């Protein structure tokens, strides 16, 4: 990560109510589900390649952007912090940033530069987007850049440790079962 800038692969464009997800075994992005409520993603949503978070997927990123892109597009995101989220009992941290190449966000260099209302909207989205599925989401605050950088490092190390197992057809499920039995990644 150079100057807080990382490459993110977009899964879900800003404004979408479709939840797309990347499948590392097939290399495809497919429709996972349509959001149950009248919600839409308030920014571009994607992941950092070669990372593994406690939910069994690559580390998630949500980024402010002026205009939506498309699923599968690689974009440069300037990371400003993180959202400490618990999704259905699992630790599911989200990195937060802005498109590095969008001049409208040039003044957003740290989390404090982002208007509080934009952060509130993002928090509200994540607190509500699974409500009609009867799944609980909790946000334990925002982390600063140092927290985000630590998350990236840990998720990269975790990916290296489990990379071979992830390449197997049921590898993710085996890893998740192991973690659950050991109480890892659980809140």
ChimeraX commands (.cxc) that place a marker at each C-alpha (Angstrom):
marker #1 position 0.00,0.00,0.00 radius 0.5
marker #1 position 1.60,3.21,-1.17 radius 0.5
marker #1 position 0.40,6.54,0.29 radius 0.5
marker #1 position -2.62,4.68,1.70 radius 0.5
marker #1 position -3.67,3.67,-1.84 radius 0.5
marker #1 position -4.71,0.09,-2.57 radius 0.5
marker #1 position -6.28,-1.64,-5.55 radius 0.5
marker #1 position -9.87,-2.69,-5.00 radius 0.5
marker #1 position -11.87,-5.00,-7.27 radius 0.5
marker #1 position -15.41,-3.66,-7.51 radius 0.5
marker #1 position -18.16,-6.16,-6.83 radius 0.5
marker #1 position -21.10,-3.80,-6.33 radius 0.5
marker #1 position -21.45,-0.37,-7.96 radius 0.5
marker #1 position -22.71,2.61,-6.00 radius 0.5
marker #1 position -26.51,2.81,-6.10 radius 0.5
marker #1 position -27.07,-0.91,-6.70 radius 0.5
marker #1 position -29.46,-3.10,-4.73 radius 0.5
marker #1 position -27.89,-6.21,-6.23 radius 0.5
marker #1 position -25.36,-8.02,-4.02 radius 0.5
marker #1 position -22.69,-9.39,-6.33 radius 0.5
marker #1 position -19.91,-11.61,-5.03 radius 0.5
marker #1 position -16.60,-12.75,-6.48 radius 0.5
marker #1 position -16.01,-16.52,-6.59 radius 0.5
marker #1 position -12.29,-17.21,-6.34 radius 0.5
marker #1 position -12.69,-20.78,-7.65 radius 0.5
marker #1 position -14.40,-19.79,-10.91 radius 0.5
marker #1 position -13.01,-16.27,-11.24 radius 0.5
marker #1 position -16.54,-15.00,-11.86 radius 0.5
marker #1 position -18.66,-12.35,-10.22 radius 0.5
marker #1 position -22.19,-13.60,-9.70 radius 0.5
marker #1 position -25.40,-12.30,-8.24 radius 0.5
marker #1 position -25.51,-13.47,-4.62 radius 0.5
marker #1 position -28.89,-11.90,-3.86 radius 0.5
marker #1 position -31.02,-8.83,-4.31 radius 0.5
marker #1 position -31.22,-6.77,-1.12 radius 0.5
marker #1 position -34.48,-7.47,0.70 radius 0.5
marker #1 position -35.32,-3.85,1.49 radius 0.5
marker #1 position -35.37,-0.48,-0.18 radius 0.5
marker #1 position -31.61,-0.13,0.31 radius 0.5
marker #1 position -28.79,0.64,-2.09 radius 0.5
marker #1 position -25.03,0.67,-1.71 radius 0.5
marker #1 position -23.89,4.20,-0.79 radius 0.5
marker #1 position -20.48,3.72,-2.42 radius 0.5
marker #1 position -18.49,1.31,-4.55 radius 0.5
marker #1 position -18.15,-1.98,-2.68 radius 0.5
marker #1 position -15.45,-4.52,-3.35 radius 0.5
marker #1 position -12.44,-6.34,-1.99 radius 0.5
marker #1 position -8.67,-6.50,-1.87 radius 0.5
marker #1 position -7.22,-9.49,-3.68 radius 0.5
marker #1 position -5.08,-12.00,-1.80 radius 0.5
marker #1 position -6.61,-11.22,1.59 radius 0.5
marker #1 position -8.80,-13.35,3.87 radius 0.5
marker #1 position -11.08,-11.87,6.50 radius 0.5
marker #1 position -12.84,-13.75,9.32 radius 0.5
marker #1 position -16.02,-14.15,7.22 radius 0.5
marker #1 position -14.09,-16.41,4.81 radius 0.5
marker #1 position -14.03,-13.81,2.04 radius 0.5
marker #1 position -11.43,-11.27,0.95 radius 0.5
marker #1 position -11.21,-8.06,2.97 radius 0.5
marker #1 position -14.13,-5.76,2.08 radius 0.5
marker #1 position -13.82,-2.12,1.06 radius 0.5
marker #1 position -16.46,0.55,0.65 radius 0.5
marker #1 position -15.37,3.67,-1.19 radius 0.5
marker #1 position -16.95,7.02,-1.86 radius 0.5
marker #1 position -17.18,7.75,-5.57 radius 0.5
marker #1 position -18.91,10.30,-7.75 radius 0.5
marker #1 position -20.04,7.93,-10.52 radius 0.5
marker #1 position -20.54,4.17,-10.30 radius 0.5
marker #1 position -18.27,1.77,-12.18 radius 0.5
marker #1 position -18.96,-1.89,-13.00 radius 0.5
marker #1 position -18.43,-5.22,-11.26 radius 0.5
marker #1 position -14.95,-6.59,-11.91 radius 0.5
marker #1 position -13.28,-3.21,-12.46 radius 0.5
marker #1 position -10.01,-2.56,-10.59 radius 0.5
marker #1 position -9.85,0.90,-9.00 radius 0.5
marker #1 position -7.38,2.72,-6.79 radius 0.5
marker #1 position -8.82,3.59,-3.39 radius 0.5
marker #1 position -7.19,5.88,-0.86 radius 0.5
marker #1 position -7.91,4.18,2.47 radius 0.5
marker #1 position -8.94,6.55,5.25 radius 0.5
marker #1 position -10.02,4.13,7.95 radius 0.5
marker #1 position -12.24,1.16,8.72 radius 0.5
marker #1 position -15.68,0.24,9.96 radius 0.5
marker #1 position -15.57,-2.27,12.81 radius 0.5
marker #1 position -18.53,-4.44,11.96 radius 0.5
marker #1 position -20.00,-7.66,13.35 radius 0.5
marker #1 position -22.22,-9.44,10.82 radius 0.5
marker #1 position -24.39,-12.23,12.21 radius 0.5
marker #1 position -21.86,-12.89,14.97 radius 0.5
marker #1 position -18.76,-12.86,12.73 radius 0.5
marker #1 position -16.10,-10.17,12.65 radius 0.5
marker #1 position -16.51,-8.51,9.24 radius 0.5
marker #1 position -14.39,-5.35,9.12 radius 0.5
marker #1 position -14.85,-3.01,6.16 radius 0.5
marker #1 position -12.11,-0.72,4.95 radius 0.5
marker #1 position -13.31,2.76,4.05 radius 0.5
marker #1 position -11.88,5.18,1.52 radius 0.5
marker #1 position -12.34,7.31,-1.56 radius 0.5
marker #1 position -11.46,6.88,-5.21 radius 0.5
marker #1 position -7.89,8.11,-5.43 radius 0.5
marker #1 position -8.35,9.30,-9.03 radius 0.5
marker #1 position -11.53,11.31,-8.41 radius 0.5
marker #1 position -10.57,14.98,-7.94 radius 0.5
marker #1 position -13.79,15.61,-5.98 radius 0.5
marker #1 position -12.23,13.68,-3.08 radius 0.5
marker #1 position -8.75,15.19,-3.23 radius 0.5
marker #1 position -9.23,16.93,0.12 radius 0.5
marker #1 position -10.24,13.68,1.87 radius 0.5
marker #1 position -6.87,12.59,3.23 radius 0.5
marker #1 position -7.95,11.23,6.63 radius 0.5
marker #1 position -11.16,9.96,8.18 radius 0.5
marker #1 position -11.82,13.30,9.88 radius 0.5
marker #1 position -12.00,15.00,6.45 radius 0.5
marker #1 position -15.16,13.07,5.54 radius 0.5
marker #1 position -18.41,14.85,6.46 radius 0.5
marker #1 position -20.08,13.13,9.39 radius 0.5
marker #1 position -23.34,12.79,7.48 radius 0.5
marker #1 position -21.66,10.64,4.79 radius 0.5
marker #1 position -20.24,8.36,7.48 radius 0.5
marker #1 position -23.67,8.23,9.14 radius 0.5
marker #1 position -25.28,7.17,5.83 radius 0.5
marker #1 position -22.79,4.34,5.39 radius 0.5
marker #1 position -23.29,3.18,8.96 radius 0.5
marker #1 position -27.07,3.32,8.53 radius 0.5
marker #1 position -26.85,1.28,5.35 radius 0.5
marker #1 position -24.91,-1.52,7.01 radius 0.5
marker #1 position -27.16,-1.51,10.07 radius 0.5
marker #1 position -30.28,-1.84,7.88 radius 0.5
marker #1 position -29.34,-3.84,4.78 radius 0.5
marker #1 position -30.00,-7.26,6.34 radius 0.5
marker #1 position -32.83,-6.30,8.70 radius 0.5
marker #1 position -35.56,-7.93,6.57 radius 0.5
marker #1 position -33.49,-11.12,6.46 radius 0.5
marker #1 position -33.64,-11.17,10.27 radius 0.5
marker #1 position -29.82,-11.06,10.46 radius 0.5
marker #1 position -28.12,-8.87,13.00 radius 0.5
marker #1 position -25.41,-6.35,12.17 radius 0.5
marker #1 position -23.53,-4.37,14.77 radius 0.5
marker #1 position -21.04,-1.57,14.28 radius 0.5
marker #1 position -18.45,-1.06,16.98 radius 0.5
marker #1 position -17.26,2.28,15.66 radius 0.5
marker #1 position -14.76,3.48,13.11 radius 0.5
marker #1 position -11.08,2.69,13.04 radius 0.5
marker #1 position -8.38,5.09,11.92 radius 0.5
marker #1 position -5.85,4.54,9.14 radius 0.5
marker #1 position -3.52,2.64,11.47 radius 0.5
marker #1 position -6.34,0.19,12.27 radius 0.5
marker #1 position -7.10,-0.23,8.55 radius 0.5
marker #1 position -3.44,-0.89,7.74 radius 0.5
marker #1 position -3.29,-3.51,10.50 radius 0.5
marker #1 position -6.42,-5.20,9.09 radius 0.5
marker #1 position -4.84,-5.37,5.63 radius 0.5
marker #1 position -1.65,-6.89,7.03 radius 0.5
marker #1 position -3.52,-9.49,9.09 radius 0.5
marker #1 position -5.81,-10.44,6.19 radius 0.5
marker #1 position -2.83,-10.80,3.83 radius 0.5
marker #1 position -1.06,-13.06,6.34 radius 0.5
marker #1 position -4.22,-15.11,6.87 radius 0.5
marker #1 position -4.60,-15.51,3.10 radius 0.5
marker #1 position -1.02,-16.80,2.76 radius 0.5
marker #1 position -1.62,-19.30,5.56 radius 0.5
marker #1 position -4.83,-20.68,3.97 radius 0.5
marker #1 position -4.19,-20.06,0.26 radius 0.5
marker #1 position -3.84,-23.73,-0.71 radius 0.5
marker #1 position -6.90,-24.75,1.27 radius 0.5
marker #1 position -8.95,-21.95,-0.34 radius 0.5
marker #1 position -8.16,-23.39,-3.77 radius 0.5
marker #1 position -10.06,-26.59,-2.92 radius 0.5
marker #1 position -13.78,-26.83,-3.79 radius 0.5
marker #1 position -14.91,-26.98,-0.12 radius 0.5
marker #1 position -11.88,-25.20,1.30 radius 0.5
marker #1 position -13.69,-22.09,2.50 radius 0.5
marker #1 position -16.30,-24.14,4.34 radius 0.5
marker #1 position -13.57,-26.25,6.01 radius 0.5
marker #1 position -11.71,-23.14,7.12 radius 0.5
marker #1 position -14.88,-21.54,8.48 radius 0.5
marker #1 position -15.76,-24.73,10.40 radius 0.5
marker #1 position -12.23,-24.84,11.88 radius 0.5
marker #1 position -12.42,-21.19,12.94 radius 0.5
marker #1 position -15.86,-21.60,14.45 radius 0.5
marker #1 position -14.74,-24.67,16.45 radius 0.5
marker #1 position -11.80,-22.64,17.79 radius 0.5
marker #1 position -13.90,-19.51,18.36 radius 0.5
marker #1 position -11.82,-17.52,15.89 radius 0.5
marker #1 position -13.40,-14.56,14.14 radius 0.5
marker #1 position -16.47,-14.70,16.35 radius 0.5
marker #1 position -17.78,-11.73,18.29 radius 0.5
marker link #1:1,2 radius 0.2
marker link #1:2,3 radius 0.2
marker link #1:3,4 radius 0.2
marker link #1:4,5 radius 0.2
marker link #1:5,6 radius 0.2
marker link #1:6,7 radius 0.2
marker link #1:7,8 radius 0.2
marker link #1:8,9 radius 0.2
marker link #1:9,10 radius 0.2
marker link #1:10,11 radius 0.2
marker link #1:11,12 radius 0.2
marker link #1:12,13 radius 0.2
marker link #1:13,14 radius 0.2
marker link #1:14,15 radius 0.2
marker link #1:15,16 radius 0.2
marker link #1:16,17 radius 0.2
marker link #1:17,18 radius 0.2
marker link #1:18,19 radius 0.2
marker link #1:19,20 radius 0.2
marker link #1:20,21 radius 0.2
marker link #1:21,22 radius 0.2
marker link #1:22,23 radius 0.2
marker link #1:23,24 radius 0.2
marker link #1:24,25 radius 0.2
marker link #1:25,26 radius 0.2
marker link #1:26,27 radius 0.2
marker link #1:27,28 radius 0.2
marker link #1:28,29 radius 0.2
marker link #1:29,30 radius 0.2
marker link #1:30,31 radius 0.2
marker link #1:31,32 radius 0.2
marker link #1:32,33 radius 0.2
marker link #1:33,34 radius 0.2
marker link #1:34,35 radius 0.2
marker link #1:35,36 radius 0.2
marker link #1:36,37 radius 0.2
marker link #1:37,38 radius 0.2
marker link #1:38,39 radius 0.2
marker link #1:39,40 radius 0.2
marker link #1:40,41 radius 0.2
marker link #1:41,42 radius 0.2
marker link #1:42,43 radius 0.2
marker link #1:43,44 radius 0.2
marker link #1:44,45 radius 0.2
marker link #1:45,46 radius 0.2
marker link #1:46,47 radius 0.2
marker link #1:47,48 radius 0.2
marker link #1:48,49 radius 0.2
marker link #1:49,50 radius 0.2
marker link #1:50,51 radius 0.2
marker link #1:51,52 radius 0.2
marker link #1:52,53 radius 0.2
marker link #1:53,54 radius 0.2
marker link #1:54,55 radius 0.2
marker link #1:55,56 radius 0.2
marker link #1:56,57 radius 0.2
marker link #1:57,58 radius 0.2
marker link #1:58,59 radius 0.2
marker link #1:59,60 radius 0.2
marker link #1:60,61 radius 0.2
marker link #1:61,62 radius 0.2
marker link #1:62,63 radius 0.2
marker link #1:63,64 radius 0.2
marker link #1:64,65 radius 0.2
marker link #1:65,66 radius 0.2
marker link #1:66,67 radius 0.2
marker link #1:67,68 radius 0.2
marker link #1:68,69 radius 0.2
marker link #1:69,70 radius 0.2
marker link #1:70,71 radius 0.2
marker link #1:71,72 radius 0.2
marker link #1:72,73 radius 0.2
marker link #1:73,74 radius 0.2
marker link #1:74,75 radius 0.2
marker link #1:75,76 radius 0.2
marker link #1:76,77 radius 0.2
marker link #1:77,78 radius 0.2
marker link #1:78,79 radius 0.2
marker link #1:79,80 radius 0.2
marker link #1:80,81 radius 0.2
marker link #1:81,82 radius 0.2
marker link #1:82,83 radius 0.2
marker link #1:83,84 radius 0.2
marker link #1:84,85 radius 0.2
marker link #1:85,86 radius 0.2
marker link #1:86,87 radius 0.2
marker link #1:87,88 radius 0.2
marker link #1:88,89 radius 0.2
marker link #1:89,90 radius 0.2
marker link #1:90,91 radius 0.2
marker link #1:91,92 radius 0.2
marker link #1:92,93 radius 0.2
marker link #1:93,94 radius 0.2
marker link #1:94,95 radius 0.2
marker link #1:95,96 radius 0.2
marker link #1:96,97 radius 0.2
marker link #1:97,98 radius 0.2
marker link #1:98,99 radius 0.2
marker link #1:99,100 radius 0.2
marker link #1:100,101 radius 0.2
marker link #1:101,102 radius 0.2
marker link #1:102,103 radius 0.2
marker link #1:103,104 radius 0.2
marker link #1:104,105 radius 0.2
marker link #1:105,106 radius 0.2
marker link #1:106,107 radius 0.2
marker link #1:107,108 radius 0.2
marker link #1:108,109 radius 0.2
marker link #1:109,110 radius 0.2
marker link #1:110,111 radius 0.2
marker link #1:111,112 radius 0.2
marker link #1:112,113 radius 0.2
marker link #1:113,114 radius 0.2
marker link #1:114,115 radius 0.2
marker link #1:115,116 radius 0.2
marker link #1:116,117 radius 0.2
marker link #1:117,118 radius 0.2
marker link #1:118,119 radius 0.2
marker link #1:119,120 radius 0.2
marker link #1:120,121 radius 0.2
marker link #1:121,122 radius 0.2
marker link #1:122,123 radius 0.2
marker link #1:123,124 radius 0.2
marker link #1:124,125 radius 0.2
marker link #1:125,126 radius 0.2
marker link #1:126,127 radius 0.2
marker link #1:127,128 radius 0.2
marker link #1:128,129 radius 0.2
marker link #1:129,130 radius 0.2
marker link #1:130,131 radius 0.2
marker link #1:131,132 radius 0.2
marker link #1:132,133 radius 0.2
marker link #1:133,134 radius 0.2
marker link #1:134,135 radius 0.2
marker link #1:135,136 radius 0.2
marker link #1:136,137 radius 0.2
marker link #1:137,138 radius 0.2
marker link #1:138,139 radius 0.2
marker link #1:139,140 radius 0.2
marker link #1:140,141 radius 0.2
marker link #1:141,142 radius 0.2
marker link #1:142,143 radius 0.2
marker link #1:143,144 radius 0.2
marker link #1:144,145 radius 0.2
marker link #1:145,146 radius 0.2
marker link #1:146,147 radius 0.2
marker link #1:147,148 radius 0.2
marker link #1:148,149 radius 0.2
marker link #1:149,150 radius 0.2
marker link #1:150,151 radius 0.2
marker link #1:151,152 radius 0.2
marker link #1:152,153 radius 0.2
marker link #1:153,154 radius 0.2
marker link #1:154,155 radius 0.2
marker link #1:155,156 radius 0.2
marker link #1:156,157 radius 0.2
marker link #1:157,158 radius 0.2
marker link #1:158,159 radius 0.2
marker link #1:159,160 radius 0.2
marker link #1:160,161 radius 0.2
marker link #1:161,162 radius 0.2
marker link #1:162,163 radius 0.2
marker link #1:163,164 radius 0.2
marker link #1:164,165 radius 0.2
marker link #1:165,166 radius 0.2
marker link #1:166,167 radius 0.2
marker link #1:167,168 radius 0.2
marker link #1:168,169 radius 0.2
marker link #1:169,170 radius 0.2
marker link #1:170,171 radius 0.2
marker link #1:171,172 radius 0.2
marker link #1:172,173 radius 0.2
marker link #1:173,174 radius 0.2
marker link #1:174,175 radius 0.2
marker link #1:175,176 radius 0.2
marker link #1:176,177 radius 0.2
marker link #1:177,178 radius 0.2
marker link #1:178,179 radius 0.2
marker link #1:179,180 radius 0.2
marker link #1:180,181 radius 0.2
marker link #1:181,182 radius 0.2
marker link #1:182,183 radius 0.2
marker link #1:183,184 radius 0.2
marker link #1:184,185 radius 0.2
marker link #1:185,186 radius 0.2
marker link #1:186,187 radius 0.2
view
